[in-house]
Amino acid sequence: MAEKLGVGLPYSCMTGQCGACEVEIVKTDAATGEQSTSTVRACVAAFPRGYSKVRVDELGDAIWGSASP
């Protein structure tokens, strides 16, 4: 989905094995406005149903680094 929207995220294997594409998502429930946070591997994740808004934050680590602070 990120690629279709023109959002550049780091990736490598495209199978969810390596973790290079790991991002944190903050989901906002459409009905309640309640937010929840989880970590997913973007290359194999699907857009969650029932959410009006999803924010994606890149994670940084000593091995893969990060494109954003």
ChimeraX attribute file (.defattr): number of C-alpha atoms within 10 A of each C-alpha:
attribute: neighborCount
match mode: 1-to-1
recipient: residues
	/A:1	12
	/A:2	11
	/A:3	9
	/A:4	7
	/A:5	7
	/A:6	8
	/A:7	9
	/A:8	10
	/A:9	18
	/A:10	17
	/A:11	17
	/A:12	12
	/A:13	11
	/A:14	14
	/A:15	12
	/A:16	17
	/A:17	12
	/A:18	12
	/A:19	18
	/A:20	23
	/A:21	21
	/A:22	23
	/A:23	21
	/A:24	16
	/A:25	18
	/A:26	16
	/A:27	21
	/A:28	18
	/A:29	17
	/A:30	13
	/A:31	9
	/A:32	8
	/A:33	12
	/A:34	10
	/A:35	14
	/A:36	11
	/A:37	13
	/A:38	10
	/A:39	15
	/A:40	17
	/A:41	19
	/A:42	25
	/A:43	23
	/A:44	13
	/A:45	12
	/A:46	10
	/A:47	10
	/A:48	11
	/A:49	8
	/A:50	11
	/A:51	16
	/A:52	12
	/A:53	13
	/A:54	16
	/A:55	11
	/A:56	17
	/A:57	15
	/A:58	18
	/A:59	17
	/A:60	15
	/A:61	8
	/A:62	6
	/A:63	7
	/A:64	14
	/A:65	13
	/A:66	14
	/A:67	11
	/A:68	8
	/A:69	8
